[in-house]
Amino acid sequence: MKKPILIIALSAIAVCGLSIGCTDNTDKLAEANQETRDAKEELANAQVDAAVSAQRAATAEEWKLFRLESDVKIQKREAEIAALKQSLRKTGSESDEIYAEKIMELEQRNKDLNAKINNYEASQSDWATFKREYDYDMESMSKAIQDLGTNNTK
């Protein structure tokens, strides 16, 4: 009598153990599919980010050419500022003081542009934006020097 009860009890335990151990694989499969989709999405985002970064950074050749052109422009501006300083009359009048202040402002802007290009070399940020802003600043500097020279002759 003990033997059949023991067999039935062990069979019941084995059946319960198997039914509990065999969970539904659809949940695991759905979770694995979601993780796969997430991984693919992250990969796609990383590829897009890499492509954008490559477009933003200047190539070595492009940077060298831009740097040489900028150095020439900065040296030209320095020479123009020096010529404006030479033409400054030292009569002590108010207009001469204003003219001297404007020359000093131009000198500072020229130094700032030089620092800006040196700082870009270290940071290598968005190339297209940097180039556009730098060119705009150079043009406005050139116009300011021309305007200052024109005002002096009047």
MODELLER restraints for C-alpha pairs under 7 A, 6 or more apart:
rsr = mdl.restraints
at = mdl.atoms
rsr.add(forms.Gaussian(group=physical.xy_distance, feature=features.Distance(at['CA:56:A'], at['CA:126:A']), mean=4.80, stdev=0.5))
rsr.add(forms.Gaussian(group=physical.xy_distance, feature=features.Distance(at['CA:56:A'], at['CA:127:A']), mean=4.95, stdev=0.5))
rsr.add(forms.Gaussian(group=physical.xy_distance, feature=features.Distance(at['CA:56:A'], at['CA:128:A']), mean=6.37, stdev=0.5))
rsr.add(forms.Gaussian(group=physical.xy_distance, feature=features.Distance(at['CA:57:A'], at['CA:124:A']), mean=6.42, stdev=0.5))
rsr.add(forms.Gaussian(group=physical.xy_distance, feature=features.Distance(at['CA:57:A'], at['CA:125:A']), mean=6.74, stdev=0.5))
rsr.add(forms.Gaussian(group=physical.xy_distance, feature=features.Distance(at['CA:57:A'], at['CA:126:A']), mean=6.16, stdev=0.5))
rsr.add(forms.Gaussian(group=physical.xy_distance, feature=features.Distance(at['CA:57:A'], at['CA:127:A']), mean=5.26, stdev=0.5))
rsr.add(forms.Gaussian(group=physical.xy_distance, feature=features.Distance(at['CA:58:A'], at['CA:127:A']), mean=5.60, stdev=0.5))
rsr.add(forms.Gaussian(group=physical.xy_distance, feature=features.Distance(at['CA:74:A'], at['CA:110:A']), mean=6.72, stdev=0.5))
rsr.add(forms.Gaussian(group=physical.xy_distance, feature=features.Distance(at['CA:81:A'], at['CA:103:A']), mean=6.73, stdev=0.5))
rsr.add(forms.Gaussian(group=physical.xy_distance, feature=features.Distance(at['CA:81:A'], at['CA:107:A']), mean=6.91, stdev=0.5))
rsr.add(forms.Gaussian(group=physical.xy_distance, feature=features.Distance(at['CA:84:A'], at['CA:149:A']), mean=6.96, stdev=0.5))
rsr.add(forms.Gaussian(group=physical.xy_distance, feature=features.Distance(at['CA:88:A'], at['CA:96:A']), mean=6.96, stdev=0.5))
rsr.add(forms.Gaussian(group=physical.xy_distance, feature=features.Distance(at['CA:89:A'], at['CA:96:A']), mean=6.56, stdev=0.5))
rsr.add(forms.Gaussian(group=physical.xy_distance, feature=features.Distance(at['CA:90:A'], at['CA:96:A']), mean=6.83, stdev=0.5))
